[in-house]
């Protein structure tokens, strides 16, 4: 599997994402949206960074079960109930990402939503990975 991150000089420098990712491999993994649900199905975490860490951990656990790692992520979409809070905490969320997923970022988007399936959830992540 090979992912190439493409960040053209004429676009603003990416922070916490890649502008484009090209992928070659033989298997796609489509990852369902993950929130901060624990093993009992309860939303855990009182703050956005706490919930982001659990949601990202859940996404990576699903990817690992499918045979992949964070390095295989080509695309991640983040759904946030408060985009202003997400922006304000971007540095902290970036540290969580780097600790759990490493320094290479997939193509990403953050989309503001009114609410998520579980009313207490503040953030949800889904993604696509490319495996050998």
N, C-alpha and C positions, 0 to 999 in steps of 0.2 A: 504494500500500500504506500502511496506517495501523496502527500499534500503539499502544495506550494502556495504560500501566502503571497498575494499580489497587492502591493500598496503603491499606486502610481504617484510620482512626485508632484503632479499637478493637482492632486486632491489634498485636502487638509490631512496633517499627520494623524494616523489612527491612534487612539488611546483606549485600550481595553477591547479592541476588535481588529479584524483585518478587513480591508475593503472588499477583497475577493479571495476565494480559495479555489484552486483547481485540484481535482482529486482523480487519482487513478487507483483502481483496485477491483476486486471481483465481487464484493458483497456490500450492500448498503444496509445500514441499521437505522430505522426510523424510531426515534425515542419519543414516547408519549410525554405529555406535560407532567412535570413533577413539582409538587409544592412541598411545604415543610411538614408532611405527614410522617408520624413515627410508625413503627411496626403495628401499633394498635389502631391506626387510622385516625389519630388525633393530630391536629395542627399544633406544632410546638414552636416556641420562640416568640418573644414579645416585641422584638424590634426587627426591622427589615434585614439588617446584617445577619441576625440569628436565623431568621427564616431562609434567607438566601443560602447560607451555609448548609442547612438541612436539605433544601431543594436541590442544590448542586450535588450534594452527596448522594441523594436519591437518584439523580440523573446518571451520575457516574457508576452507581451500583447496578443500575439497569444495563448500562453499556458494558460493564465488566461481565455481567451474566450472559451477555450476547457475544462475548469473546473480544471486546475492545478495551481501549484505554482512552484517557482524555486526549492523548495525542492524535487519535483517530477522528476527533470531532471536526467536521467540515463546516457545520452551521449550527448556531444556537439562537433561539428566539427567547427573549425575556419578556414576560407580561407582568407589568407592575401596576398596582392600584394607586400609587402615588409617584408619578414620574419626578416631581420636584424633589421628593425625599430621596429617590434613587440617585438623582444627579448630585444632591448634597452629600450623599454617602459614597460616591463613586470610588474615591480613593480606598475607603475601607472595604468595599465590595471587591475591588481589584486585588487587595491583599488576600481576601478569602479565596478568590479565583486562583491566584498564583500558588497558594498553599495547597489547594486540593487538585488543581488541574494543570499547573505549570505555567510557563511564561509564553507559550504559543497560544494565540487566540484564534478561534474560528471566525468566519464571517458571522456577524451578530447584528441583532436589532433589538431595541427596547420599545415595547408598545404599551401605551397607557390603556388600562381597562377599568371599567366601572367597578367590577368585582370579579372574583374567581369562584369556582364551583363551591369551595368551602369558604363561607363568609369571612372567617378569621384569617384566611390566607392573604398575604400581601404581595407575593411574588410566585410566579410559575415559570419553569424553564422547560423547553422541548428542544429537540435537536436531530441532526442527521450525522451519522458517522460513516466512514468508508474503511472497510477492512480488506485484508488480502483474501 
